[in-house]
Amino acid sequence: MAGMMYGTATTVTVAQDAHTLVLTIRGPLDAAGGRLVHDAATAALDAGAEQRVVEVDLRAAEPLTVDGLRALARCAAVGRIRFRFGEPADL
């Protein structure tokens, strides 16, 4: 239908250096987005060196839902995953 807005998808951009993999999240962090972040972060840890750290940049994630935050809690329980909150860097 013209004029109707449908939900946008969560996107994950990946950058890395020697020991850190940065996942930059844009769009909604809802249940589906949270699963995407969790799966990407845990896969990066599984595939990387033992000292690898995953940083999840949430400054461009909006909105953050309860289900999305629950997924972040599951990420935190894995260990070696950090989170970055605040104003987006590109403002």
ZISULDA-V773498 format. One record per backbone hydrogen bond with DSSP energy under -0.5 kcal/mol. CO is the residue of the C=O (numbers start at 1). NH is the residue of the N-H. E is the energy in kcal/mol with one decimal. If there is no record, write none. Layout:
# ZISULDA-V773498
CO/NH/E  CO/NH/E
This chain:
# ZISULDA-V773498
1/4/-1.4  11/26/-2.3  13/24/-2.9  15/22/-3.5  19/53/-2.8  20/17/-2.3  20/22/-0.5  21/23/-0.6  21/55/-2.9  22/15/-2.1  22/24/-0.6  23/25/-0.6  23/57/-2.8  24/13/-2.4  25/60/-0.6  26/11/-2.6  27/62/-1.9  28/30/-0.8  29/65/-2.5  30/34/-3.0  31/35/-2.0  32/36/-2.0  33/37/-2.4  34/38/-2.7  35/39/-2.9  36/40/-2.5  37/41/-2.8  38/42/-2.6  39/43/-2.1  40/44/-2.0  41/45/-1.9  42/46/-2.4  43/47/-2.1  44/48/-1.2  49/52/-1.8  53/21/-2.6  53/55/-0.5  54/56/-0.5  54/82/-2.9  55/23/-3.0  55/57/-0.7  56/58/-0.8  56/84/-2.6  57/25/-2.7  58/61/-1.5  60/27/-1.6  60/62/-0.5  63/29/-3.0  63/65/-0.6  65/69/-2.5  66/70/-2.1  67/71/-1.7  68/72/-1.7  69/73/-1.9  70/74/-1.8  71/75/-1.9  72/76/-2.7  73/77/-1.7  74/78/-0.8  75/78/-1.0  75/79/-0.9  76/79/-0.5  80/54/-2.8  82/56/-3.2  84/58/-2.9  88/91/-1.1
